[in-house]
Amino acid sequence: MAAYVIFDVDIRDPKQYQEFMSGVKPALEAAGAKYLARGGAHKVYEGDWQPRRIVLLEFPSVAAWESFYNGATYQGLKRVRDACSSARLVSVEGLVITEATPNRRDGPGNPIPTQS
């Protein structure tokens, strides 16, 4: 089941951040991840969240994401990222949609409520 990772990044040093990006892109590709959104226009509809730069990634699984995040390659790159930016990030497990249940939108930890 896919995992999606949302980064909200505040870049303080664009030049150094580009160094991070040049290293992280091939590392993400090697981990089987792909960009779904990267720094595009965004709009807040509710709440007091003020995101800076949004990056949305898809990984093959939560395990693949955690292996990438905790691995030596990313942890080394993260030190570069932390020196030139600050980030908030969250991961969420994707859904399993089958032909038998195309409209079912519940996940393992989020079942659809039933009426009693």
Secondary structure in CASP SS format (residue, H / E / C, confidence):
PFRMAT SS
TARGET T0000
AUTHOR 0000-0000-0000
METHOD secondary structure of the structure
MODEL  1
M C 1.00
A C 1.00
A E 1.00
Y E 1.00
V E 1.00
I E 1.00
F E 1.00
D E 1.00
V E 1.00
D E 1.00
I E 1.00
R C 1.00
D C 1.00
P H 1.00
K H 1.00
Q H 1.00
Y H 1.00
Q H 1.00
E H 1.00
F H 1.00
M H 1.00
S H 1.00
G H 1.00
V H 1.00
K H 1.00
P H 1.00
A H 1.00
L H 1.00
E H 1.00
A H 1.00
A C 1.00
G C 1.00
A C 1.00
K E 1.00
Y E 1.00
L E 1.00
A E 1.00
R E 1.00
G C 1.00
G C 1.00
A C 1.00
H C 1.00
K C 1.00
V C 1.00
Y C 1.00
E C 1.00
G C 1.00
D C 1.00
W C 1.00
Q C 1.00
P C 1.00
R C 1.00
R E 1.00
I E 1.00
V E 1.00
L E 1.00
L E 1.00
E E 1.00
F E 1.00
P C 1.00
S C 1.00
V H 1.00
A H 1.00
A H 1.00
W H 1.00
E H 1.00
S H 1.00
F H 1.00
Y H 1.00
N H 1.00
G C 1.00
A H 1.00
T H 1.00
Y H 1.00
Q H 1.00
G H 1.00
L H 1.00
K H 1.00
R H 1.00
V H 1.00
R H 1.00
D H 1.00
A H 1.00
C H 1.00
S E 1.00
S E 1.00
A E 1.00
R E 1.00
L E 1.00
V E 1.00
S E 1.00
V E 1.00
E E 1.00
G C 1.00
L C 1.00
V C 1.00
I C 1.00
T C 1.00
E C 1.00
A C 1.00
T C 1.00
P C 1.00
N C 1.00
R C 1.00
R C 1.00
D C 1.00
G E 1.00
P C 1.00
G C 1.00
N E 1.00
P C 1.00
I C 1.00
P C 1.00
T C 1.00
Q C 1.00
S C 1.00
END
